[in-house]
Amino acid sequence: TGKMLDNAGATTDAAVIKQYGAGTSNNQKWVVTYSNGYYKLSCVTGGKYLDSGGNTANGSNVLQWGNGSSPNQQWTIVDLGTGYFKVFNRNNMKCLDSGGGTADGSGMQFWPTGGGYNQQWSFVAP
């Protein structure tokens, strides 16, 4: 979609992560850290972490949650060699996916790995 991963300004646990067109908001800025073989992504707005919330069903929501040690917040980032990356959750082994939504405010979802663009992400320095 060309849109940015965005926490929509939410500062609470279990808020759904969405997508919006590129802007300068901290809602679209994520800090990526690496530890013990996995990445964690925390949003500058609110400091919450990208989290599966224990969701395992196809099409389930990607959430944010306070910092923890659960596999729900651990991610594998795979370089596709094209300038894009796939982002897999350790808990459910599913991909961070736009769900095919193209509108601002569409919620991010989990789906098994596939070849669609909705699972390809780029990292842009602020």
Backbone as ProteinMPNN parsed JSONL, in Angstrom:
{"seq_chain_A": "TGKMLDNAGATTDAAVIKQYGAGTSNNQKWVVTYSNGYYKLSCVTGGKYLDSGGNTANGSNVLQWGNGSSPNQQWTIVDLGTGYFKVFNRNNMKCLDSGGGTADGSGMQFWPTGGGYNQQWSFVAP", "coords_chain_A": {"N_chain_A": [[0.819, -1.207, 0.0], [2.125, 1.127, 0.363], [1.876, 2.543, 2.64], [2.431, 3.519, 6.102], [3.381, 1.691, 9.04], [1.536, 2.175, 11.943], [0.636, 3.368, 15.147], [-1.616, 4.782, 15.606], [-1.716, 6.749, 17.523], [-2.366, 5.597, 19.9], [-1.987, 4.777, 23.34], [-2.415, 2.697, 24.979], [-2.472, -0.7, 26.238], [-3.148, -3.477, 24.107], [-4.172, -2.091, 21.934], [-5.054, -1.881, 18.504], [-2.783, -2.158, 15.835], [-2.289, -0.063, 13.069], [-2.438, 1.249, 9.659], [-1.251, 4.136, 7.981], [-0.954, 6.88, 5.667], [2.302, 8.19, 4.847], [3.83, 10.321, 7.225], [4.918, 12.783, 9.633], [4.542, 12.081, 12.214], [5.142, 10.737, 15.496], [3.79, 8.406, 15.816], [4.367, 6.774, 13.738], [6.941, 6.08, 14.019], [9.295, 3.715, 14.885], [11.213, 1.907, 17.216], [13.71, -0.357, 16.774], [15.001, -3.151, 18.262], [17.477, -5.65, 19.028], [17.795, -8.834, 20.457], [18.878, -11.845, 21.874], [18.412, -13.381, 19.531], [16.073, -12.433, 18.382], [13.947, -9.74, 17.241], [12.57, -6.732, 18.641], [9.973, -4.359, 18.428], [9.243, -1.132, 19.193], [6.913, 1.485, 19.551], [7.41, 4.96, 19.189], [5.46, 6.749, 20.078], [3.926, 6.394, 23.043], [5.501, 4.147, 23.68], [4.901, 1.442, 23.549], [5.028, -2.058, 22.584], [5.161, -3.898, 19.509], [2.99, -6.61, 19.176], [1.664, -9.903, 19.366], [-0.451, -10.492, 20.964], [-1.136, -13.006, 21.656], [-2.673, -13.95, 19.645], [-3.532, -16.303, 17.165], [-5.03, -17.011, 14.993], [-5.692, -16.87, 11.464], [-5.859, -13.7, 9.975], [-6.2, -12.395, 12.355], [-5.799, -9.646, 14.692], [-2.94, -7.455, 14.857], [-1.319, -6.203, 17.635], [-0.449, -3.785, 20.243], [1.607, -3.68, 23.165], [2.699, -3.287, 26.576], [6.179, -3.457, 27.532], [7.594, -6.684, 27.624], [8.669, -10.115, 28.188], [7.621, -12.052, 26.632], [7.144, -14.391, 23.891], [5.282, -13.273, 22.228], [6.059, -10.706, 21.629], [8.309, -10.957, 20.168], [10.155, -11.0, 17.199], [11.039, -12.15, 13.926], [12.986, -10.898, 11.372], [13.164, -10.978, 7.981], [15.251, -10.537, 5.288], [14.367, -9.892, 2.034], [15.93, -9.396, -0.086], [15.283, -7.471, -1.891], [15.061, -4.963, -1.039], [12.96, -4.993, 0.589], [11.307, -6.502, 3.439], [10.212, -9.379, 5.297], [8.237, -9.836, 8.183], [8.044, -11.834, 10.879], [6.124, -13.203, 13.527], [7.236, -14.588, 16.569], [5.647, -16.117, 18.33], [3.291, -17.004, 16.916], [4.251, -17.598, 14.415], [3.436, -16.329, 12.115], [3.032, -13.873, 9.491], [3.461, -10.314, 9.652], [1.007, -8.376, 8.26], [-0.786, -6.439, 5.889], [-3.333, -7.196, 5.477], [-4.596, -6.808, 3.134], [-5.947, -4.473, 3.172], [-6.278, -1.092, 2.102], [-6.918, 1.422, 2.876], [-6.418, 4.375, 4.901], [-6.048, 3.806, 8.35], [-6.686, 1.126, 8.314], [-6.558, -1.997, 9.952], [-3.718, -3.899, 11.005], [-2.819, -7.3, 10.35], [-2.418, -10.876, 11.001], [-1.085, -13.357, 8.914], [-0.348, -16.491, 7.249], [2.857, -16.99, 5.678], [3.257, -15.68, 2.413], [3.284, -14.757, -1.106], [2.466, -12.171, -1.588], [2.412, -8.536, -1.828], [1.426, -7.399, 0.464], [2.732, -8.371, 2.655], [5.234, -7.387, 2.619], [7.675, -5.258, 3.778], [9.337, -2.136, 4.267], [12.143, -0.528, 5.78], [12.518, 2.672, 6.927], [14.644, 5.295, 7.573], [14.167, 7.861, 9.997]], "CA_chain_A": [[0.0, 0.0, 0.0], [2.975, 2.31, 0.492], [1.535, 3.221, 3.897], [3.331, 3.296, 7.222], [2.902, 1.045, 10.259], [1.14, 3.322, 12.762], [-0.158, 2.954, 16.313], [-2.792, 5.665, 15.627], [-1.669, 7.587, 18.711], [-2.82, 4.844, 21.083], [-0.993, 4.586, 24.398], [-2.931, 1.639, 25.842], [-2.254, -2.087, 25.858], [-4.126, -4.166, 23.261], [-4.635, -1.269, 20.813], [-4.76, -2.468, 17.194], [-1.831, -1.431, 15.002], [-2.945, 0.278, 11.804], [-1.58, 1.847, 8.645], [-1.627, 5.465, 7.506], [-0.005, 7.479, 4.746], [3.524, 8.696, 5.481], [3.776, 11.621, 7.874], [6.025, 13.048, 10.552], [4.092, 11.727, 13.559], [5.835, 9.678, 16.239], [2.988, 7.181, 15.699], [4.942, 5.979, 12.66], [8.359, 5.852, 14.311], [9.463, 2.501, 15.669], [12.571, 1.592, 17.641], [13.948, -1.784, 16.555], [16.118, -3.65, 19.065], [17.769, -7.063, 18.801], [18.292, -9.524, 21.644], [18.652, -13.297, 21.952], [17.963, -13.965, 18.275], [14.806, -11.866, 17.911], [13.777, -8.29, 17.272], [11.396, -6.127, 19.268], [9.669, -3.073, 17.809], [8.436, -0.299, 20.081], [6.485, 2.735, 18.933], [7.829, 6.143, 19.934], [4.26, 7.203, 20.797], [3.47, 5.469, 24.083], [6.536, 3.187, 24.055], [4.391, 0.063, 23.554], [5.71, -2.97, 21.668], [4.395, -4.695, 18.559], [2.661, -7.788, 19.973], [0.611, -10.748, 18.794], [-1.564, -10.631, 21.9], [-1.484, -14.423, 21.722], [-3.529, -14.292, 18.502], [-2.955, -17.29, 16.259], [-5.923, -17.213, 13.846], [-5.475, -16.078, 10.267], [-6.65, -12.476, 9.963], [-6.305, -11.779, 13.682], [-5.172, -8.326, 14.806], [-1.632, -7.159, 15.432], [-1.585, -5.28, 18.738], [0.695, -3.25, 20.976], [1.549, -4.026, 24.585], [3.855, -2.871, 27.362], [7.361, -4.303, 27.399], [7.593, -7.961, 28.318], [9.605, -11.096, 27.647], [6.837, -13.062, 25.927], [7.355, -14.562, 22.446], [4.317, -12.426, 21.51], [6.739, -9.468, 21.249], [9.567, -11.308, 19.507], [9.953, -11.03, 15.754], [12.123, -12.453, 13.004], [12.923, -10.034, 10.196], [13.839, -11.678, 6.891], [15.575, -9.7, 4.132], [13.958, -10.535, 0.791], [16.919, -9.076, -1.099], [14.673, -6.54, -2.848], [14.819, -3.721, -0.316], [11.806, -5.247, 1.447], [11.503, -7.508, 4.477], [9.056, -10.018, 5.926], [8.324, -9.749, 9.631], [7.332, -12.984, 11.443], [5.988, -13.246, 14.978], [7.76, -15.844, 17.133], [4.592, -16.883, 18.977], [2.38, -17.677, 15.997], [4.989, -17.865, 13.179], [2.732, -15.722, 10.989], [3.606, -12.616, 9.014], [2.834, -9.003, 9.753], [0.328, -8.305, 6.975], [-1.776, -5.356, 5.818], [-4.657, -7.791, 5.338], [-5.178, -6.375, 1.869], [-6.558, -3.151, 3.329], [-5.514, -0.006, 1.503], [-7.373, 2.698, 3.43], [-5.858, 4.835, 6.169], [-6.752, 3.258, 9.507], [-6.878, -0.329, 8.217], [-5.82, -2.721, 10.971], [-2.745, -4.904, 10.581], [-3.271, -8.648, 10.643], [-1.49, -11.998, 10.88], [-1.389, -14.366, 7.899], [0.807, -17.31, 6.901], [3.699, -16.397, 4.655], [2.803, -15.785, 1.03], [4.065, -13.967, -2.041], [1.857, -10.867, -1.835], [3.055, -7.312, -1.351], [0.894, -7.014, 1.772], [3.644, -8.859, 3.695], [6.578, -6.849, 2.349], [7.849, -4.013, 4.52], [10.649, -1.506, 4.172], [12.523, 0.258, 6.943], [12.888, 4.011, 6.481], [15.207, 6.089, 8.666], [13.435, 9.133, 10.156]], "C_chain_A": [[0.855, 1.26, 0.0], [2.698, 3.083, 1.761], [2.482, 2.788, 5.004], [2.624, 2.545, 8.35], [2.701, 2.143, 11.291], [0.335, 2.83, 13.964], [-1.355, 3.874, 16.538], [-2.849, 6.518, 16.898], [-2.096, 6.889, 19.99], [-1.668, 4.669, 22.071], [-1.407, 3.464, 25.355], [-2.546, 0.26, 25.324], [-3.431, -2.577, 25.022], [-4.707, -3.293, 22.149], [-4.186, -1.922, 19.505], [-3.805, -1.553, 16.431], [-2.456, -1.26, 13.618], [-1.93, 0.749, 10.778], [-2.157, 3.202, 8.247], [-0.571, 5.933, 6.515], [1.152, 8.097, 5.507], [3.319, 10.101, 6.016], [4.968, 11.784, 8.799], [5.702, 12.661, 11.987], [4.969, 10.646, 14.193], [5.068, 8.362, 16.2], [3.572, 6.231, 14.66], [6.427, 5.704, 12.861], [8.481, 4.689, 15.285], [10.94, 2.288, 15.977], [12.723, 0.077, 17.535], [15.174, -2.19, 17.359], [16.264, -5.155, 18.831], [18.329, -7.665, 20.078], [17.935, -11.001, 21.554], [18.015, -13.882, 20.698], [16.68, -13.399, 17.705], [14.824, -10.346, 18.008], [12.535, -7.931, 18.068], [11.219, -4.756, 18.63], [8.769, -2.289, 18.747], [8.136, 1.026, 19.391], [6.912, 3.904, 19.815], [6.645, 6.719, 20.706], [3.841, 6.119, 21.778], [4.482, 4.43, 24.51], [6.063, 1.746, 24.114], [5.049, -0.741, 22.433], [4.728, -3.691, 20.751], [4.224, -6.082, 19.166], [1.568, -8.593, 19.275], [-0.604, -10.841, 19.703], [-1.995, -12.077, 22.065], [-2.364, -14.864, 20.565], [-2.812, -15.264, 17.572], [-3.806, -17.499, 15.006], [-5.52, -16.347, 12.663], [-6.401, -14.866, 10.294], [-6.799, -11.811, 11.312], [-5.463, -10.509, 13.741], [-3.766, -8.357, 15.369], [-1.864, -6.045, 16.439], [-0.31, -4.617, 19.224], [0.491, -3.54, 22.453], [2.802, -3.478, 25.265], [4.974, -3.891, 27.268], [7.259, -5.561, 28.242], [8.575, -8.911, 27.658], [8.908, -12.198, 26.855], [7.242, -13.183, 24.457], [6.364, -13.747, 21.606], [4.978, -11.154, 20.979], [8.065, -9.728, 20.525], [9.307, -11.595, 18.037], [11.224, -11.443, 15.022], [11.925, -11.563, 11.785], [13.787, -10.67, 9.117], [14.005, -10.733, 5.707], [15.22, -10.465, 2.861], [14.921, -10.246, -0.354], [16.428, -8.092, -2.15], [14.513, -5.143, -2.249], [13.622, -3.834, 0.619], [12.099, -6.43, 2.368], [10.166, -8.127, 4.855], [9.304, -10.014, 7.421], [7.42, -10.839, 10.213], [7.273, -12.881, 12.958], [6.451, -14.604, 15.502], [6.637, -16.706, 17.693], [3.742, -17.664, 17.976], [3.008, -18.035, 14.646], [4.275, -17.347, 11.932], [3.323, -14.352, 10.696], [2.762, -11.41, 9.407], [2.308, -8.681, 8.361], [-0.674, -7.155, 6.995], [-3.192, -5.894, 5.666], [-5.342, -7.413, 4.033], [-5.852, -5.02, 1.951], [-5.666, -2.071, 2.738], [-5.877, 1.356, 2.077], [-6.584, 3.072, 4.677], [-6.706, 4.281, 7.307], [-7.046, 1.775, 9.422], [-6.001, -1.014, 9.249], [-4.881, -3.751, 10.381], [-3.165, -6.265, 11.119], [-2.117, -9.649, 10.579], [-1.997, -12.964, 9.817], [-0.151, -15.218, 7.68], [1.589, -16.655, 5.764], [3.152, -16.682, 3.26], [3.632, -14.854, 0.163], [3.545, -12.563, -2.28], [2.641, -9.702, -1.253], [2.591, -6.913, 0.048], [1.733, -7.55, 2.94], [5.059, -8.337, 3.51], [6.679, -5.441, 2.927], [9.242, -3.443, 4.243], [10.883, -0.716, 5.454], [13.08, 1.58, 6.435], [13.425, 4.783, 7.68], [14.458, 7.42, 8.771], [14.265, 10.338, 9.716]], "O_chain_A": [[0.366, 2.342, -0.327], [3.232, 4.176, 1.943], [3.233, 1.823, 4.862], [1.431, 2.734, 8.586], [3.596, 2.963, 11.5], [-0.542, 1.978, 13.822], [-2.038, 3.757, 17.555], [-3.926, 6.958, 17.298], [-2.179, 7.517, 21.046], [-0.524, 4.442, 21.679], [-0.812, 3.306, 26.421], [-2.323, 0.072, 24.128], [-4.566, -2.14, 25.211], [-5.65, -3.714, 21.479], [-3.078, -2.449, 19.413], [-3.992, -0.337, 16.386], [-3.065, -2.18, 13.073], [-0.721, 0.662, 10.993], [-3.372, 3.391, 8.184], [0.56, 5.447, 6.518], [1.009, 8.483, 6.667], [2.722, 10.956, 5.362], [5.917, 11.001, 8.746], [6.513, 12.891, 12.885], [5.47, 9.755, 13.507], [5.628, 7.312, 16.515], [3.307, 5.029, 14.692], [7.09, 5.161, 11.978], [7.867, 4.674, 16.352], [11.802, 2.465, 15.116], [11.956, -0.677, 18.135], [16.259, -1.642, 17.164], [15.301, -5.839, 18.483], [19.219, -7.095, 20.709], [16.811, -11.355, 21.197], [17.174, -14.776, 20.787], [16.234, -13.838, 16.645], [15.608, -9.757, 18.752], [11.584, -8.707, 18.16], [12.198, -4.074, 18.327], [7.663, -2.726, 19.063], [8.997, 1.609, 18.733], [6.791, 3.845, 21.039], [6.797, 7.132, 21.856], [3.44, 5.032, 21.363], [4.354, 3.87, 25.598], [6.758, 0.899, 24.676], [5.559, -0.18, 21.463], [3.62, -4.047, 21.153], [5.198, -6.677, 19.626], [0.659, -8.027, 18.668], [-1.681, -11.23, 19.253], [-3.089, -12.351, 22.557], [-2.763, -16.027, 20.501], [-1.644, -15.076, 17.234], [-3.336, -18.112, 14.047], [-5.059, -15.219, 12.841], [-7.586, -14.991, 10.6], [-7.451, -10.773, 11.42], [-4.539, -10.321, 12.95], [-3.439, -9.167, 16.236], [-2.529, -5.055, 16.133], [0.773, -4.854, 18.688], [-0.638, -3.636, 22.934], [3.824, -3.239, 24.622], [4.735, -5.058, 26.958], [6.887, -5.516, 29.415], [9.235, -8.553, 26.683], [9.546, -13.17, 26.452], [7.64, -12.194, 23.842], [6.579, -13.552, 20.41], [4.515, -10.583, 19.992], [8.847, -8.803, 20.305], [8.382, -12.322, 17.675], [12.335, -11.127, 15.446], [10.827, -11.486, 11.234], [14.985, -10.877, 9.307], [13.027, -10.196, 5.187], [15.721, -11.568, 2.64], [14.764, -10.773, -1.456], [17.076, -7.899, -3.179], [13.916, -4.256, -2.859], [13.303, -2.897, 1.35], [12.997, -7.235, 2.121], [9.119, -7.487, 4.748], [10.438, -10.168, 7.874], [6.199, -10.789, 10.068], [8.257, -12.514, 13.6], [6.099, -15.644, 14.944], [6.677, -17.927, 17.54], [3.5, -18.855, 18.166], [2.374, -18.698, 13.824], [4.48, -17.858, 10.832], [4.011, -13.755, 11.524], [1.535, -11.475, 9.483], [3.063, -8.706, 7.39], [-1.335, -6.924, 8.007], [-4.152, -5.127, 5.72], [-6.532, -7.669, 3.852], [-6.282, -4.472, 0.936], [-4.443, -2.131, 2.859], [-5.203, 2.346, 1.789], [-6.136, 2.201, 5.422], [-7.935, 4.288, 7.235], [-7.603, 1.208, 10.363], [-4.833, -0.66, 9.408], [-5.198, -4.399, 9.384], [-3.775, -6.376, 12.183], [-1.005, -9.322, 10.166], [-3.168, -13.343, 9.808], [0.969, -14.753, 7.89], [1.044, -15.866, 4.992], [2.656, -17.772, 2.973], [4.578, -14.232, 0.645], [4.112, -11.827, -3.088], [3.424, -9.859, -0.317], [3.285, -6.17, 0.742], [1.466, -7.214, 4.093], [5.983, -8.8, 4.178], [5.881, -4.559, 2.61], [10.197, -4.185, 4.014], [9.939, -0.293, 6.121], [13.999, 1.605, 5.616], [12.738, 4.913, 8.693], [14.149, 8.038, 7.753], [13.793, 11.473, 9.788]]}, "name": "protein", "num_of_chains": 1, "seq": "TGKMLDNAGATTDAAVIKQYGAGTSNNQKWVVTYSNGYYKLSCVTGGKYLDSGGNTANGSNVLQWGNGSSPNQQWTIVDLGTGYFKVFNRNNMKCLDSGGGTADGSGMQFWPTGGGYNQQWSFVAP"}
